Amino acid sequence: MEKVKAKKHLGQHFLKDESVAKAIADTLNLEGYEDVLEIGPGMGVLTKYLLEKPINTYVIEIDTESVDYLDANYPKLHGKIISKDFLKYDVNEVFGGKQFAIIGNFPYNISTQIVFRTLELRNQIPEFAGMFQKEVAERICEKKGSKTYGILSVLAQAFYDAEYLFTVDEHVFIPPPKVKSGVLRLRRKEDYSLPCGEKLFFTVVKTAFQQRRKTLRNSLKTLNLSDNLREDEVFNLRPEQLSVEQFIELTQKIEADGV
């Protein structure tokens, strides 16, 4: 079967470097789960290395041309190709509540949405690894004090240990993107429950960073905090000055304030 042509509207950039594909596959430690789901496998350059591992590999692909190619070229995938949109798919149709890892060379145009969806499914996803646009991968792994530290950094690191692994040159793709890529790994924390209301935590983080140049006293005005709480020294800081732990503590204080 002829090779699949990359489709711009799907954000496809097919990886052609076998060593990079193997390196991404090798980022998984395969502990605590028996299944892995690859998002956007394209023509299977990463898939082939996953299939060599002692794990059940499933792939989810929205491009029907890629689905046909995978089905024709990878007999081991028969019955394990999900022709759906990961962002809208009920993963329990396949995994039924079991633990599974996520991996992929993610389409840049939906990569952050994939992370948010993973956070929603974190009870089932102990490990996540993949390739992003370099600046997005760096942002997810960034620590406080940086200009790129933001919503994604705090929310991902509240539940996962995030590690930026390596940078990938644009010339190892067909077609080459205009930017470099970065591979990261998220490993779920042993205790990934929050000692505060999860919904409020998400609200506090997102509201704070929507006006990141302002102090928290100004950016969190819409939460209708008491004057007494607003006198707390933490409200003199800007959001990028708070660690993940400090955001959790702040949420606890807001909770106690009656919000």
Phi, psi and chi 1 to 4 in degrees:
 res  aa     phi    psi   chi1   chi2   chi3   chi4
   1 MET       -  140.2 -176.0  175.9  174.7      -
   2 GLU   -64.0  153.9  -75.4 -171.7   21.9      -
   3 LYS   -66.7  154.2  -70.0 -168.4  173.5 -177.8
   4 VAL   -81.5  138.9  179.6      -      -      -
   5 LYS   -88.6  134.3  -71.4 -177.1  179.8  177.0
   6 ALA   -65.6  136.0      -      -      -      -
   7 LYS  -106.8  122.7  -63.7  164.0 -171.8   65.8
   8 LYS   -61.6  -40.1 -167.9  172.6 -177.2  179.8
   9 HIS   -68.9  -16.2   72.9  -78.7      -      -
  10 LEU   -98.5    2.1  -67.4  177.2      -      -
  11 GLY    66.2   30.6      -      -      -      -
  12 GLN   -81.1  128.5  -71.1  177.0  -32.4      -
  13 HIS  -134.9  104.2  -65.0  -82.8      -      -
  14 PHE   -78.5  127.7  -66.7  139.1      -      -
  15 LEU   -71.5  131.5 -176.5   62.4      -      -
  16 LYS  -114.1   -9.7   62.8  179.5 -179.8  179.6
  17 ASP   -88.8  112.3 -170.7  -52.0      -      -
  18 GLU   -63.4  -37.1  -61.9  -79.2  -22.9      -
  19 SER   -66.7  -36.4   62.8      -      -      -
  20 VAL   -67.7  -42.6  173.5      -      -      -
  21 ALA   -59.5  -44.7      -      -      -      -
  22 LYS   -64.4  -40.4 -174.4  177.6 -174.1  -56.0
  23 ALA   -62.9  -37.9      -      -      -      -
  24 ILE   -67.7  -44.9  -65.1  171.5      -      -
  25 ALA   -59.3  -36.2      -      -      -      -
  26 ASP   -76.8   -5.1  -72.3  -15.0      -      -
  27 THR   -72.2  -21.4   60.1      -      -      -
  28 LEU   -76.4  135.9  -65.4  176.8      -      -
  29 ASN   -93.7   -7.5   70.1   -0.2      -      -
  30 LEU    60.9   28.1  -50.6 -179.5      -      -
  31 GLU  -108.4  131.9  -67.8  175.4   10.4      -
  32 GLY    89.0    8.7      -      -      -      -
  33 TYR  -159.7  158.4   55.2   88.6      -      -
  34 GLU  -116.2   -7.2  -62.9  173.7   -7.4      -
  35 ASP  -125.3  148.3  -57.4  -54.7      -      -
  36 VAL  -132.8  141.8   61.9      -      -      -
  37 LEU  -116.1  118.4  177.6   63.7      -      -
  38 GLU   -94.1  128.6 -178.2 -171.8   -4.6      -
  39 ILE   -97.3  127.9  -62.0  172.6      -      -
  40 GLY    64.9   58.3      -      -      -      -
  41 PRO   -70.9  -17.6   26.5  -35.0      -      -
  42 GLY    60.9 -116.4      -      -      -      -
  43 MET  -100.2   11.3  -72.1 -176.0  -74.5      -
  44 GLY    84.8   21.0      -      -      -      -
  45 VAL   -65.2  -35.7   64.4      -      -      -
  46 LEU   -81.1  -37.9  169.2   58.7      -      -
  47 THR   -54.1  -42.1  -42.8      -      -      -
  48 LYS   -59.9  -33.6   74.6  172.4   78.7  164.2
  49 TYR   -78.9  -29.5  -67.4  104.4      -      -
  50 LEU   -68.3  -37.5  -65.6  173.2      -      -
  51 LEU   -67.4  -17.4  -70.8  170.7      -      -
  52 GLU   -81.5  -12.8  -68.4  174.7   -3.6      -
  53 LYS   -90.7  157.1  -63.9 -175.3  177.3  -64.2
  54 PRO   -78.6   66.2   29.5  -34.2      -      -
  55 ILE  -154.2  154.0 -165.1  165.2      -      -
  56 ASN   -84.6  116.0  -59.8  -43.7      -      -
  57 THR   -99.6  124.6  -61.9      -      -      -
  58 TYR  -116.6  151.0  -66.6   81.9      -      -
  59 VAL  -127.8  147.1  -61.4      -      -      -
  60 ILE  -125.1  124.2 -173.3  163.2      -      -
  61 GLU  -143.8  127.3  175.2   61.2   72.0      -
  62 ILE   -87.2  -21.0 -159.2  169.7      -      -
  63 ASP   -83.3  112.8  176.8   24.1      -      -
  64 THR   -62.9  -32.4   53.8      -      -      -
  65 GLU   -64.2  -41.7 -163.6 -179.0   -5.9      -
  66 SER   -66.2  -40.0  -68.8      -      -      -
  67 VAL   -58.3  -45.6  167.9      -      -      -
  68 ASP   -63.3  -40.2  -69.3  -17.8      -      -
  69 TYR   -64.2  -46.8 -177.9   90.5      -      -
  70 LEU   -62.2  -42.7  -67.5  164.7      -      -
  71 ASP   -63.8  -36.1 -165.1   48.4      -      -
  72 ALA   -77.5  -29.8      -      -      -      -
  73 ASN  -106.5  -14.1  -71.7  -84.0      -      -
  74 TYR  -128.7   85.0  -64.2   93.2      -      -
  75 PRO   -55.2  -31.6  -22.7   31.6      -      -
  76 LYS   -64.9  -17.1  -74.7 -176.0  178.9  178.7
  77 LEU   -90.0   -4.4  -78.7 -179.1      -      -
  78 HIS   -56.3  126.7  -72.0  170.9      -      -
  79 GLY    83.2   -0.7      -      -      -      -
  80 LYS  -123.1   16.4  -66.2 -177.6  176.6  179.9
  81 ILE  -103.5  119.1  -57.8  172.5      -      -
  82 ILE  -102.9  111.9  -54.3  161.9      -      -
  83 SER   -91.3   70.6 -176.6      -      -      -
  84 LYS  -142.2  173.0  -59.6  -80.3 -174.6 -179.7
  85 ASP   -92.4  116.7  178.9  -10.4      -      -
  86 PHE   -54.4  -37.1  170.8   72.0      -      -
  87 LEU   -66.4  -21.2  -61.1  176.6      -      -
  88 LYS  -114.8   -2.2  -60.5  173.1 -176.6  174.5
  89 TYR   -88.1  139.6 -179.3   64.0      -      -
  90 ASP   -84.1  101.4  178.6    2.4      -      -
  91 VAL   -62.6  -21.0  -66.5      -      -      -
  92 ASN   -73.8   -8.2  -74.1  -36.3      -      -
  93 GLU   -61.9  -29.7  -75.8 -174.0   22.3      -
  94 VAL  -103.6  -46.0  167.8      -      -      -
  95 PHE   -94.6  -15.4  -60.5  112.2      -      -
  96 GLY    50.5   40.4      -      -      -      -
  97 GLY    88.9   -3.4      -      -      -      -
  98 LYS   -75.7  162.0  -72.8 -162.2  -59.0  179.0
  99 GLN   -74.9  141.7  -59.4  -73.4  -65.2      -
 100 PHE  -153.5  155.5   66.2   97.4      -      -
 101 ALA   -97.5  159.2      -      -      -      -
 102 ILE  -120.7  140.3  -78.1 -179.1      -      -
 103 ILE  -148.0  159.2 -163.4  167.5      -      -
 104 GLY   166.3  162.8      -      -      -      -
 105 ASN   -96.8   91.9  166.5   25.1      -      -
 106 PHE   -76.8  138.2  -55.4  120.9      -      -
 107 PRO   -59.2  128.1  -18.9   30.4      -      -
 108 TYR   -57.6  -34.0  -69.5  159.2      -      -
 109 ASN   -71.5  -14.4   55.1   -9.3      -      -
 110 ILE  -127.9   12.4   60.7  163.8      -      -
 111 SER   -63.4  -40.4   61.6      -      -      -
 112 THR   -69.1  -34.1   56.0      -      -      -
 113 GLN   -65.5  -33.4  -67.7  168.4  -92.0      -
 114 ILE   -63.9  -39.6  -71.3  171.4      -      -
 115 VAL   -64.6  -46.3  175.3      -      -      -
 116 PHE   -61.6  -38.3  -77.2  122.2      -      -
 117 ARG   -66.8  -37.8 -179.9   74.3  177.6  125.0
 118 THR   -62.6  -41.1  -63.5      -      -      -
 119 LEU   -62.5  -37.0  -65.0 -178.8      -      -
 120 GLU   -63.2  -33.5  -71.2  173.8   11.8      -
 121 LEU   -99.7   17.0  -63.2  167.8      -      -
 122 ARG   -60.2  -24.7   62.5 -174.3  176.6  -83.6
 123 ASN   -62.2  -21.3  -71.0  -21.6      -      -
 124 GLN  -110.2   -7.5  -74.2 -180.0 -103.2      -
 125 ILE  -117.7   93.7  -57.5  173.5      -      -
 126 PRO   -76.8  -19.2   25.7  -30.3      -      -
 127 GLU  -147.4  142.8 -169.1  166.6   37.7      -
 128 PHE  -143.8  129.5  172.2  104.5      -      -
 129 ALA  -143.8  147.0      -      -      -      -
 130 GLY   171.5 -179.6      -      -      -      -
 131 MET  -108.5  132.1 -175.4  146.8   50.7      -
 132 PHE  -126.8  171.8  -66.8   77.5      -      -
 133 GLN   -57.6  137.2 -174.0  172.9  -35.6      -
 134 LYS   -52.5  -45.4 -177.3  173.3 -176.1  -78.4
 135 GLU   -68.2  -28.9   64.4  176.4   36.1      -
 136 VAL   -72.2  -43.7  175.0      -      -      -
 137 ALA   -60.2  -42.1      -      -      -      -
 138 GLU   -64.9  -40.1  -71.5  174.3  -25.8      -
 139 ARG   -62.9  -42.7 -170.2 -177.4  -50.4  144.1
 140 ILE   -61.6  -35.3  -67.8  167.4      -      -
 141 CYS   -94.2   -3.7  -59.1      -      -      -
 142 GLU   -66.9  150.8 -166.0   57.6   88.2      -
 143 LYS  -103.5  169.3  -60.1  -60.1 -179.5 -172.1
 144 LYS   -59.5  154.7   73.0  169.2 -172.5  174.1
 145 GLY    96.6   -9.5      -      -      -      -
 146 SER   -98.6  151.8  160.9      -      -      -
 147 LYS   -68.1  -23.1  -72.4 -179.6  180.0  177.3
 148 THR   -91.8   -8.6   55.9      -      -      -
 149 TYR   -68.3  127.0  177.2   74.3      -      -
 150 GLY  -159.0 -153.7      -      -      -      -
 151 ILE   -54.6  -51.0  -65.8  171.7      -      -
 152 LEU   -60.1  -40.9  -98.2 -175.5      -      -
 153 SER   -60.0  -51.2  -34.9      -      -      -
 154 VAL   -67.6  -47.4  176.1      -      -      -
 155 LEU   -66.5  -42.5  -63.7 -175.8      -      -
 156 ALA   -65.0  -43.8      -      -      -      -
 157 GLN   -79.0   -9.0  -68.1  173.9   45.7      -
 158 ALA   -69.3  -28.6      -      -      -      -
 159 PHE  -116.9  -20.6  -52.9  105.5      -      -
 160 TYR  -130.7  150.2  -70.7   87.0      -      -
 161 ASP   -85.0  120.7  -66.8  -42.4      -      -
 162 ALA  -105.1  134.4      -      -      -      -
 163 GLU  -137.1  122.1 -172.3  179.9    2.4      -
 164 TYR   -81.3  123.3 -174.9   94.3      -      -
 165 LEU   -97.5  -55.6  -61.2  175.6      -      -
 166 PHE  -161.5  160.6   54.9   90.2      -      -
 167 THR   -98.4  144.8  -59.5      -      -      -
 168 VAL  -121.3  130.0  178.9      -      -      -
 169 ASP   -70.6  148.1 -168.5   83.5      -      -
 170 GLU   -67.1  -19.8   54.4  -92.3   50.0      -
 171 HIS   -80.1    0.2  -57.4  -59.7      -      -
 172 VAL   -95.4   13.1  -59.2      -      -      -
 173 PHE  -118.9  155.3  -63.1   93.5      -      -
 174 ILE  -123.4  118.2  -58.8  171.3      -      -
 175 PRO   -72.4  157.9   31.0  -35.4      -      -
 176 PRO   -69.4  133.2   19.9  -28.3      -      -
 177 PRO   -71.4  172.1   25.2  -30.9      -      -
 178 LYS   -87.9   -1.6  -65.6  176.6 -178.8  176.5
 179 VAL  -133.1  163.9  -67.6      -      -      -
 180 LYS   -78.8  161.5  -67.5 -163.9 -175.8  -57.4
 181 SER  -115.2  161.5  -60.0      -      -      -
 182 GLY  -137.3  141.0      -      -      -      -
 183 VAL  -105.0  132.5  174.6      -      -      -
 184 LEU  -129.7  167.0   62.9   76.6      -      -
 185 ARG  -136.0  135.0  176.5  173.9   55.3 -142.5
 186 LEU  -113.7  127.3  -57.7  178.7      -      -
 187 ARG  -119.2  123.6  -76.0 -176.3  174.3  160.4
 188 ARG   -61.5  137.8 -166.6  174.7   58.9 -163.0
 189 LYS   -67.3  151.7  -66.6 -179.7  176.3 -179.6
 190 GLU   -59.1  -44.7 -158.0  163.4  -49.3      -
 191 ASP  -111.6  102.4  179.1    9.0      -      -
 192 TYR  -110.2   17.7   58.7   94.2      -      -
 193 SER   -86.5  149.6   59.9      -      -      -
 194 LEU   -97.9  139.3  -65.6 -179.8      -      -
 195 PRO   -83.6   30.4   31.0  -33.8      -      -
 196 CYS  -154.1  171.0   61.7      -      -      -
 197 GLY   -65.2  124.0      -      -      -      -
 198 GLU   -62.4  -45.5  178.0 -169.2  -53.5      -
 199 LYS   -62.1  -42.9 -170.7  175.9  178.4 -177.2
 200 LEU   -65.8  -39.3 -178.6   59.2      -      -
 201 PHE   -58.2  -48.3  175.2   70.9      -      -
 202 PHE   -60.1  -42.2  -85.2   65.5      -      -
 203 THR   -63.5  -45.3  -61.5      -      -      -
 204 VAL   -60.9  -47.4  168.8      -      -      -
 205 VAL   -63.6  -48.7  173.2      -      -      -
 206 LYS   -65.3  -41.5  -71.4  178.1  178.7  178.6
 207 THR   -66.3  -41.0  -54.2      -      -      -
 208 ALA   -61.2  -45.4      -      -      -      -
 209 PHE   -81.6  -11.5  -81.1  105.2      -      -
 210 GLN   -66.0  -24.5  -82.8  165.4    2.1      -
 211 GLN  -129.7   64.9  -59.0 -179.0   73.8      -
 212 ARG   -66.1  -19.7   62.9 -179.6  -59.4  137.6
 213 ARG   -82.3  -12.9  -67.7 -175.5 -179.5  179.7
 214 LYS   -91.7  159.7  -66.2 -174.5  176.3 -178.4
 215 THR   -71.9  160.6   63.2      -      -      -
 216 LEU   -61.0  -28.9  -65.9  169.5      -      -
 217 ARG   -58.7  -35.9 -173.4  168.1  -72.0  112.0
 218 ASN   -88.8  -42.5  -70.3  -46.7      -      -
 219 SER   -70.4  -24.9   62.6      -      -      -
 220 LEU  -101.0   16.4  -63.9  179.7      -      -
 221 LYS   -54.6  -37.7  -94.6 -176.9 -178.3  175.3
 222 THR   -66.7  -11.6   55.2      -      -      -
 223 LEU   -83.7   -1.9  -62.1 -174.7      -      -
 224 ASN    54.7   54.9  -62.4  -42.0      -      -
 225 LEU   -79.0  154.7  -52.4  175.8      -      -
 226 SER   -70.4  153.7   69.5      -      -      -
 227 ASP   -59.7  -35.6  -68.5  -20.9      -      -
 228 ASN   -62.8  -45.9 -172.2   45.5      -      -
 229 LEU   -67.0  -38.6  177.9   60.3      -      -
 230 ARG   -64.9  -12.7  -78.0  158.4   52.0   81.6
 231 GLU   -81.6  -13.2  -70.1  -53.6  -50.8      -
 232 ASP   -57.7  138.9 -167.6  -60.2      -      -
 233 GLU   -59.2  -26.9  -73.3 -174.6    1.8      -
 234 VAL   -60.0  -26.9   71.8      -      -      -
 235 PHE   -75.3   -5.3  -72.3   91.8      -      -
 236 ASN   -81.6  -11.9  -63.7  -32.0      -      -
 237 LEU   -90.9  159.4  -58.8  175.4      -      -
 238 ARG   -94.2  157.6  -67.2 -171.4  -55.2  -81.9
 239 PRO   -57.2  -35.7   14.1  -27.9      -      -
 240 GLU   -71.7   -6.7   70.7  -93.7   18.5      -
 241 GLN   -88.3   -6.0  -65.3  176.0  -73.2      -
 242 LEU   -99.2  133.2  -91.5   68.7      -      -
 243 SER   -75.6  171.6   66.5      -      -      -
 244 VAL   -57.8  -43.9  174.5      -      -      -
 245 GLU   -62.6  -38.5  -68.6   71.3   28.9      -
 246 GLN   -68.6  -33.6  -73.5  172.6  -55.8      -
 247 PHE   -66.3  -37.0  -96.4  109.9      -      -
 248 ILE   -65.7  -44.9  -68.3  171.1      -      -
 249 GLU   -61.7  -40.8  -71.3  168.5   10.0      -
 250 LEU   -61.9  -42.7  172.6   60.7      -      -
 251 THR   -62.6  -39.2  -55.0      -      -      -
 252 GLN   -61.8  -40.6  -70.8  175.4  -51.8      -
 253 LYS   -65.3  -41.4  -71.6  178.3 -179.3  179.2
 254 ILE   -66.6  -37.2  -68.7  173.0      -      -
 255 GLU   -61.4  -46.5 -129.9  168.0   14.0      -
 256 ALA   -66.4  -21.9      -      -      -      -
 257 ASP   -77.2   -8.8 -164.7   49.5      -      -
 258 GLY    98.0   10.4      -      -      -      -
 259 VAL   -73.8      -  169.0      -      -      -
